[in-house]
Amino acid sequence: MTRYEDGSPYAYSPGTVPYGVEAVNIGWLEKDSEFPRGEAPAEFVQSLALLCRDDSRNAMRGVFPCPLPHQQDPGYPVSIVVGTQEVVLGNAEVRVVDQNGRWLVAPNLVHHYVTAHSYLPPAEFVEAVTARRSAPK
């Protein structure tokens, strides 16, 4: 996967964003990258898990492993359990809309980054995910 700064113009697969829509990167982390850390609100983590399960977008053929260091191997592919369903991470994106209509696009591995690596996404992403404002399909 590629590293993009939070808030930089979305560039991973720009042809998948409608013309005229402003889209920015959130949570595109890479090995040795610095990123904000902190404890994410529980409601956000739960909403993000549901988003990964129910509304992942721009699915890819391959699955990216987590590039960040681990004390224990997270397994491959990285996955989470949401309800009774196993959800594979590292193969798609989540897309939400901030209060100004801008799309915030993150790899679905962002859930793992938040829960396993204490990544703290920007406040507008936390708010949009918690409000469950998915980008239109």
Disulfide bonds with the S-S distance in Angstrom:
none
